Amino acid sequence: MIDYLKPTKLFLAFLLICNFINAQFLEKQKNLKSFTGFFNFYYSDEQDKIYVEVDKLDTEFLYVHSLKTGLGSNDIGLDRGQIGDAVIVKFQKAGNKLLLVQPNQRYRAITENIPEKKSVEEAFARSVLFGFPIKEEKLGKYIIDITPFLLQDTHGVIDKIKIKESGSYHVDLSRSSIHLEHTKGFPKNVEFEALITYKGEPKGERIQSIAPNSKYLTVIQHHSFVALPDDGYKKREFDPRCGAISISYMDYATPIYEPILKQYVTRHRLEKKYPDQEVSEAKEPIIYYLDPGTPEPI
């Protein structure tokens, strides 16, 4: 008697075996240090790698990068604590990998009309910042190795040195590593740091006058993944007479008789602690912190 279900059974058995093998990746790693937060992640001291558990596909969050340590030259402009881009991103699955996608925020369609919104999304390019092979998949959670992403020249140190005609450099991975001092996890954000070494030849006196060895420049680069706030923030339209800083984007869902360019003031989100009062203290007051390295008299 012919078993017509045999090929199907073999295929299902093959899938089960593949899933079992695929789900064993983390278990094979030794002495992992675990971090719990907005994304759970694990650090392997043996391999100097960070594995992130992605459990939120197609969920937008904020990605910010900065320099924890600087180059030391005002002329070049790579200063300690310098903040780089702050962009909206999301993880999307594409076959056997996850893509870190930056949607195009400059051109939008603020509407409930899904086809109209989609047409604008398709009309303008988005950016895939990185692709991560999936190391493990289990119960809707994906394990990826984020180390190559962290060890990039995300802050653009190479280009800034080149623009200032101060030399030609590239990232030297043999002299770069994960930096654990401020690599941490919190409920609404996770923080990663990497020690990046650039190898190259200096040009002129700018770098030679500041670096202990001008062929090797080492800085610490910081990366933040931050949960977006709720949608309770109220936007305020920008007026050029107010003297405030503005942000802008093109809204292609705007009625034809209204300006397509939308401009809004960048401001703090302040809410009254007692909404019924005409004047009230803030629910969450604005707090500024001084750098702990600031001299005491200042």
N, C-alpha and C positions, 0 to 999 in steps of 0.2 A: 504494500500500500504506500502510495506517495504522500509524503507530508509536505503539503504546499505552504505550510506556515514556517517551515524550517529556515528559509532565507531571512524571514522577518525576525525570527527568534535569534538567529545568529547576529543580525544587525543590532538588535536591542542589547544583546549580551556584549557586543563590541562597544556600544555607547556607554554601558554601565562600567566596563573596565576602564575606558578612557576618562570618564568622570571621576572614577575612584583614584586613578593615577594623578589626574589634574588637581584633585582635592588634597593631595598629600604634600604639596610644595612646602608650606609653612612648617609642617611637622618634620620635614627633613632638615630644616635649618636649626643649627645648634646655638644655644645660649642667646636667644633673642630677648632684647629688652623691649617691653611693650609700653605703649603710650595710648591713653584713652582720651578722646576728644571729638571735635566736630567730624573729623575722620580719624578712626583708629589707625595706628601705624606701629611698625616694629623695626628695631634697629639691630643689625647683625654686626657685632664687633669683629667677628671672624672675617667677614667680607667687606666691612665698612660700607654697608648698603642700608637703605631705608625702604621698607615695603609698606605700602599704603593699602588699607582696606576701603575700597570705594563701594558704598552702599546707597549712594544717591546719584543715579543716572539722570541726565536731563534736568538737573536742579541747579539753578544759577547761584553763584557765590562770588565773593570779591577776592581777587588775587592782587597782592601788592608785593613788590620787591624793593629792596633798599640795600645800601652799603652800611654795614656795622662799623667797619674800619675804612679809613680813607687812604688816599695816595700821599697826601701831604703837600700838594702843590696847588695854590690858589689859581695859578695861571691855567692849569689843566682842568680844574673844577670837578674833581672826584673826592668829595669831602666826607668825612665821618658822619654817619647818620643821614646821609642824603637819600631821600625817598625817590624811587623811580615811578614807573607806571602803576596806576591803580585801575584795574579793568574787571569787567564782568566776564566770567567764564563758566563753563559747565563741562562735565564728562559725558561723552557719548560713546556708545558701543559701536564698533565697526568690525565685524568679523571676529578675528582672534585678538583684537586689541581695543584699548580705550583711547579715544582722542580727547585732548583738552582743547575745547573750542571757544574762541572769543567771538560772540555775535557782534554784528555791526550796529553800534549804538548811535551812529551819526545819521542814519536814515531809517526811519521807523514808520509804522502805520498804527497809530493809537486808535483802535477800533475793535468792536466785537465781531466784525465781519472777517471770519477766518480766511476765506479765499483772498480778500484784499490784503490782509496782513501777510499771508504767505507769498503773494506776488511781489511785495516790497522786499521781503527777506531773500527771495530768489533773484531779484534785480541787482542787488549789491553784494559784493564779496564779503565773506566772513574769513576768519583766520584760525587755522589749526596750529596751536602753539607747540604741541608735542603729541607723539603717538607712543603708547605704552603697551607692549605685549602683555597679555593676560597670563599671569603665572599660575593662578588658581581661581576657580569659580565654584562657589558653594552657596546655595540658598539665596541667590540674588545678590551675592557679595563677590567682589572681584579684587584679587590681590595683584598689585602692580609694583614694579621696581621703579621708584621715582628718582633714584640716584643720578642717572644721566641728565635728567631735567634740572636738578639742583646744581650740578657741576658745570652748567653752561655759563657763558658770559652774558647772562641775562641783563645785567645793568649797562652793558655796552661800553665796558672799559676799553676794549681794543679800539673801537671806532673813535672814542673821545681822545685817546692818545694820538691816534693817526691824524685826526682833524687838526689837532694842535701841533702837528709836525714834530712830535716828540719821540717818535720811534715806531717800530713794527713789532707786535707781540701776538702770541697765541696762547690758549689755555694749555698748560702742561698738566695732564691728568696724573702723571706719576708723582707730582708734588702737590696734589690737591686731595681734599678729603671732606667727609662730613664733619661738622663742628657741633658737638653736643651741648655746649654750655647753655645756649638758649633755644635748643630744639625741644619743644614742649607741646603738650596737648591740653586744650581747654574745651568746655562744652560748646562754645560758639566760634572757636578759632583754633587752628593748629599752626605752629611756628617751626620753621626749618632754617638751619644755617649750614653753610658750606664754606670751607677755607679754599679759596681759589688762587692758584699761582699762575702768573703769566710769564712766559719765557720769550725773550726776544732781544733786539738790539736797540738801545736808546739813541736818540738823536738830539743833539744840543745839550744844554746844561740843566734843563728843568728837572729831569728825572735823575740824572747823575748827581745832582746836588742834594737830593733827598733820600734816595734809596741806599741801604747798606750794600747791596749788590744790584746794580742797575739792570743786570740781565734777568733777574728774577724778582717780580713784583707780586707780593702776596696780600690779598685783602679777604675780608669775611663778608659774604653776601647773605642777606636775610630774605626769606620768602614767607609770606603769610597767606593762608586760606581762611577766609572769614565769612561766616554766615551773614546773609543780608538781613536787614531789619524788617519789621512788618511794614505794611503799606499805609500806616497811619500818618506819615509825613505829608504835610500840606505844602505844595509848591507855591512860590511867590514869583509872579512875572517880573522880569527885569525891566527897569527903566533907566536909560543912560544918564539921567539927571541925578540918580541916587548915589553914584560913585562906588557901587558894589561890584564885585567880580561876578561874572555870569558864565553859565554853561548854555550850549545851544545844540539843537538837532533839527533835522528836517522831518516834518510829519506829513507823509503823503496821503493821510486820511483826512486832511484839513479841507473843509468846504472851500470851493473855488473863490469865494469872495473874502477869504481870510488869508493872512500871511502864512506861508508854508514853513517859514523859519520860526521856531519856538525858542525863546530865551527865558531863562529863569535864574534867579539870584542863588548863589551858593551861600548857605547860611547854616548856623547851628539849629538843631532840632530842639526847641525849647517848648515845654508844656507847663501850663499852670498846675501847681499842686492843689490849688483850690479854684476850680474853673468858674465858680459862681461869683468870685470876687473880681472887681475891676482891675485891681493890681494884686498879684500873688507871687510868692516865691516860686522858683522853678522846681518841678518834680525831680529833675536831675540837673543840678547847676553845672555850669561850664567850669572845669578845673584845668589849670595849666600847671605843668610840672617842669621844674628846672632840672637840667642835666646834673646828676650827682657829682660830676667832675667840675662844676662851677666853683671858683674860689669863694671861700666863706664870706669875705666882705661884700661881694656882689650878691 
